[in-house]
Amino acid sequence: MSKVKYLLAKYNRPKEKYKGGKALFDPNSKWVEYSLDLLEARRLLQTVDFITKFEIEKVIMKIEKKIKWHENQVTFSIVKVGNDLRNARRLLGL
């Protein structure tokens, strides 16, 4: 259950306002991170109790929204993301 608690805590934090300036992250790496979290959330959805499923569904909707946002960034590269995601899944055994 610790994975469920971690996932819920990660995506249910209060939203912080962006102060402007240059983004400090690469949309490609964040997209890979969110994709891996989405895979894990969908797997956890099959093993948790009924009430927790609703909370995980909310998290899944948030993750999908973030993935779409990163896909619309100028520096997003589907080729790089595909390679990074494949390598990350191999390393994690997914």
C-alpha positions in Angstrom: 0.0 0.0 0.0 3.0 2.3 0.3 3.0 2.8 -3.5 -0.6 3.9 -3.4 0.1 6.4 -0.6 3.2 7.7 -2.4 1.3 8.2 -5.7 -1.7 9.9 -4.0 0.6 12.2 -2.0 2.6 13.1 -5.1 -0.3 14.2 -7.2 -2.6 15.6 -4.5 -0.3 18.4 -3.3 -1.5 21.9 -3.3 -0.8 23.7 -6.5 2.0 26.2 -6.5 1.9 29.3 -8.6 4.6 29.6 -11.3 6.6 32.8 -10.9 7.6 33.0 -14.6 11.0 32.9 -16.2 12.6 29.9 -17.8 11.3 26.4 -16.9 13.7 24.4 -14.8 12.8 21.1 -16.3 12.9 19.3 -19.6 9.4 18.4 -20.9 10.8 15.1 -22.3 12.1 13.8 -19.0 8.9 14.9 -17.2 6.8 13.2 -19.8 8.7 9.9 -19.2 8.2 10.3 -15.5 4.5 10.9 -15.8 4.1 8.0 -18.2 5.8 5.6 -15.8 3.6 6.9 -13.0 0.5 6.4 -15.2 1.6 2.7 -15.8 2.0 2.2 -12.1 -1.3 3.8 -11.3 -3.2 1.7 -13.8 -1.5 -1.5 -12.3 -2.4 -0.4 -8.7 -6.0 0.3 -9.8 -6.5 -3.5 -10.2 -5.3 -4.4 -6.6 -6.7 -1.7 -4.3 -10.1 -1.5 -2.6 -13.2 0.1 -4.0 -12.9 3.5 -2.3 -9.2 4.0 -3.1 -10.0 3.3 -6.8 -11.8 6.6 -7.0 -8.8 8.5 -5.6 -6.5 6.7 -8.1 -8.8 7.6 -10.9 -8.5 11.2 -10.0 -4.7 10.9 -10.0 -4.8 9.2 -13.4 -6.8 12.1 -14.8 -4.3 14.6 -13.4 -1.4 12.6 -14.9 -3.0 12.4 -18.3 -3.6 16.2 -18.2 0.1 16.8 -17.4 1.2 14.4 -20.2 -0.9 16.3 -22.7 0.6 19.6 -21.5 4.1 18.4 -22.0 3.3 17.1 -25.5 2.4 20.6 -26.5 5.8 22.1 -25.5 8.1 23.4 -28.2 11.1 21.3 -27.1 9.1 18.0 -26.9 10.6 15.3 -29.1 8.6 12.1 -29.5 11.6 10.2 -30.8 13.7 11.0 -27.7 10.7 10.3 -25.4 10.1 6.9 -27.0 13.7 5.9 -26.6 13.9 7.1 -23.0 10.6 5.4 -22.0 11.7 2.1 -23.6 15.0 2.3 -21.7 13.3 3.2 -18.4 10.9 0.3 -18.7 13.7 -2.1 -19.4 15.6 -0.8 -16.3 12.5 -1.1 -14.1 11.4 -4.4 -15.5 8.0 -3.1 -16.6 
